[in-house]
Amino acid sequence: MRVFQVDTAWSDENLRIGERPEPTAGPGEVRLKMTASALNYRDLLVPRRGYGSRMKALPLIMLCDGVGRIDQVGEGVDSYRVGDRVCPLFFSSWPAGEPSAEHLAHSLGCEIDGTMAEYMVVPASKVAAVPAHLDDVEAATLPTAAVTAWRALVTEGRVKAGDTVLVQGTGGVSLFALQFAKMLGATVICTSSSDEKLTRVRAMGADETINYRTTPEWGRVARDMAGGSGVDHVVEVGGQGTLPQSLRAVRPGGTISMIGVLAGSVMDAPLGMIVTRHVRLQGITVGSGEDFRAMARAIAHHGMRPVVDRVFEFEQLREAMQYLASGRHFGKVCIRH
Ligand SMILES: NC(=O)c1ccc[n+]([C@@H]2O[C@H](COP(=O)([O-])OP(=O)(O)OC[C@H]3O[C@@H](n4cnc5c(N)ncnc54)[C@H](OP(=O)(O)O)[C@@H]3O)[C@@H](O)[C@H]2O)c1
């Protein structure tokens, strides 16, 4: 079968199509005929061995997001049937509950092979059904960015109607956070480097918007927008470059979900504000199978659709990665197999 993998050495140049033997489902497993995948910012770091020595030895099949249709069901599997559409879970060993070292040890497209293959064989306990109203490309976007936003706002954040949530930028995680926050009845403030993208988030329901390029002191502006005391929850994807503003934006006792480090990964913030304002800094690393299933139920109930910016063909993974790296996208960049 065809796969798209980091081949013989860690570098962008060694990212290419290769061949692997076609797998078959053993006892307790299902085989998926993969139909779509989606990109995440982390995938840009993978070919350069950005996650270090814990990564699988080469060759490594790319991407952590994908969806497939079950075409083989192994002995002893009664939870799925041939024809069911499922996503392999981002963390193959985190079924539910609190994170542990074991739960976080195996993620797709990093410590284990990813979704850019014609077929994947996965234990039936490590896949989850997708909402029926989504097409394959939309469904492929769910395991990473959507589960991360869900874990941040729902499982950990307990956002409720009437809260104010600040969402940074218009990438994959952030637009899911906007959609979930609106679903929960929150008021949402969105930031972006682009006025055109801010117009688009308004159309999606954002209540207030701030251009973080033209308003570098956006933390104070966001605090005022939230009635002066600050926002209840910040979805932090910038890290070093944005945390000082997030600390100005958040209310005393509020939560900052630490998700990404797009603007630097070193702690460089007024730590006294965390103490004196009683701020909860909550690290988030995707989520569990239980998070995926709860999120999928909510998406189905609300008929929510992920925002897909652009779809590339299987052979165009490198072009898709260049497009993601350019930052021109709004929402998810996807691959049709
Ligand atoms: N912890 C986890 O479990 C987890 C899961 C998924 C992703 N992440 C991390 O979260 C981050 C976002 O991932 P993604 O896949 O959503 O990325 P993405 O789709 O590539 O989104 C990137 C967007 O972030 C915005 N951005 C960039 N620099 C910014 C800054 N300084 N301030 C505010 N916004 C900024 C930009 O939005 P505009 O163009 O609108 O300015 C950009 O388009 C990455 O660091 C990624 O590694 C973490």
The ligand as a MOL file (V3000), in Angstrom:
LIG
                    3D

  0  0  0     0  0            999 V3000
M  V30 BEGIN CTAB
M  V30 COUNTS 48 52 0 0 0
M  V30 BEGIN ATOM
M  V30 1 N -1.3950 21.2020 23.3440 0
M  V30 2 C -2.0710 20.5490 22.4440 0
M  V30 3 O -2.6900 19.5260 22.6930 0
M  V30 4 C -2.1000 21.0920 21.0640 0
M  V30 5 C -2.9590 20.5560 20.1020 0
M  V30 6 C -3.0030 21.1500 18.8570 0
M  V30 7 C -2.1900 22.2340 18.6000 0
M  V30 8 N -1.3430 22.6960 19.5480 0 CHG=1
M  V30 9 C -0.5050 23.8590 19.3150 0
M  V30 10 O -1.3740 24.9740 19.2300 0
M  V30 11 C -0.8490 25.9040 18.2930 0
M  V30 12 C -1.8820 26.1280 17.2030 0
M  V30 13 O -2.0340 24.9300 16.4960 0
M  V30 14 P -2.9680 24.8450 15.2140 0
M  V30 15 O -2.8060 23.4790 14.6470 0
M  V30 16 O -4.3160 25.3680 15.5350 0 CHG=-1
M  V30 17 O -2.1840 25.8800 14.2860 0
M  V30 18 P -2.6010 26.5550 12.9420 0
M  V30 19 O -3.8550 25.9750 12.4100 0
M  V30 20 O -1.3980 26.5560 12.0770 0
M  V30 21 O -2.9420 28.0420 13.4160 0
M  V30 22 C -1.9920 29.0220 13.5240 0
M  V30 23 C -2.7040 30.3620 13.7020 0
M  V30 24 O -2.3530 30.8940 14.9600 0
M  V30 25 C -2.3950 32.2830 14.8920 0
M  V30 26 N -1.1900 32.8490 15.4920 0
M  V30 27 C 0.0930 32.7130 15.0980 0
M  V30 28 N 0.8910 33.4610 15.8780 0
M  V30 29 C 0.0800 34.0710 16.7650 0
M  V30 30 C 0.2890 34.9990 17.7990 0
M  V30 31 N 1.5010 35.4570 18.0880 0
M  V30 32 N -0.7830 35.4390 18.4920 0
M  V30 33 C -2.0200 34.9840 18.2060 0
M  V30 34 N -2.2860 34.1210 17.2170 0
M  V30 35 C -1.2370 33.6840 16.5270 0
M  V30 36 C -2.5040 32.6920 13.4520 0
M  V30 37 O -3.8220 33.2150 13.2670 0
M  V30 38 P -4.1180 34.5250 12.4020 0
M  V30 39 O -3.6760 34.1700 11.0100 0
M  V30 40 O -5.5640 34.7330 12.5480 0
M  V30 41 O -3.3070 35.6390 13.0030 0
M  V30 42 C -2.2660 31.3960 12.7030 0
M  V30 43 O -3.0070 31.2800 11.5250 0
M  V30 44 C 0.4770 25.3070 17.8210 0
M  V30 45 O 1.5300 25.7850 18.6450 0
M  V30 46 C 0.3000 23.8350 18.0500 0
M  V30 47 O 1.5170 23.1400 18.2050 0
M  V30 48 C -1.2920 22.1400 20.7580 0
M  V30 END ATOM
M  V30 BEGIN BOND
M  V30 1 1 1 2
M  V30 2 2 2 3
M  V30 3 1 2 4
M  V30 4 1 4 5
M  V30 5 2 4 48
M  V30 6 2 5 6
M  V30 7 1 6 7
M  V30 8 2 7 8
M  V30 9 1 8 9
M  V30 10 1 8 48
M  V30 11 1 9 10
M  V30 12 1 9 46
M  V30 13 1 10 11
M  V30 14 1 11 12
M  V30 15 1 11 44
M  V30 16 1 12 13
M  V30 17 1 13 14
M  V30 18 2 14 15
M  V30 19 1 14 16
M  V30 20 1 14 17
M  V30 21 1 17 18
M  V30 22 2 18 19
M  V30 23 1 18 20
M  V30 24 1 18 21
M  V30 25 1 21 22
M  V30 26 1 22 23
M  V30 27 1 23 24
M  V30 28 1 23 42
M  V30 29 1 24 25
M  V30 30 1 25 26
M  V30 31 1 25 36
M  V30 32 1 26 27
M  V30 33 1 26 35
M  V30 34 2 27 28
M  V30 35 1 28 29
M  V30 36 1 29 30
M  V30 37 2 29 35
M  V30 38 1 30 31
M  V30 39 2 30 32
M  V30 40 1 32 33
M  V30 41 2 33 34
M  V30 42 1 34 35
M  V30 43 1 36 37
M  V30 44 1 36 42
M  V30 45 1 37 38
M  V30 46 2 38 39
M  V30 47 1 38 40
M  V30 48 1 38 41
M  V30 49 1 42 43
M  V30 50 1 44 45
M  V30 51 1 44 46
M  V30 52 1 46 47
M  V30 END BOND
M  V30 END CTAB
M  END
